């Protein structure tokens, strides 16, 4: 009986520690998921399809520097 109680107590302590960690990290987890969702939905933050190491915003800045005039996206259908 005593051994079972100790095992149960240790499991409960472990669960409490995990719960405290989740509560402490919940804000960071939610913020990270929101940032990921927004970066996937916003065109300028998405990876450029021809060169995935660059974002669309980076390609636009490079094109602006090359052309010498402001380059902008007027319409996007995705």
FENGI-V787090 format. One line per field, one symbol per residue. ss: DSSP state (~ for helix, > for strand, _ for the rest). psi: psi as a letter, one per 40 degrees, with the letter a starting at -180 (. if undefined). A space follows every 50 residues. Layout:
ss: ???
psi: ???
This chain:
ss: _~~~~~~~~~~~~~~~~~~~~~~~~~~~~~~~~~~~~~~~~_~~~_>___ ____>~~~~~~~~~~~~___________
psi: ddddddddddddddddddddddddeddddddddddddddddhddeiihdd geeiiddddddddddddeihhihdhhh.
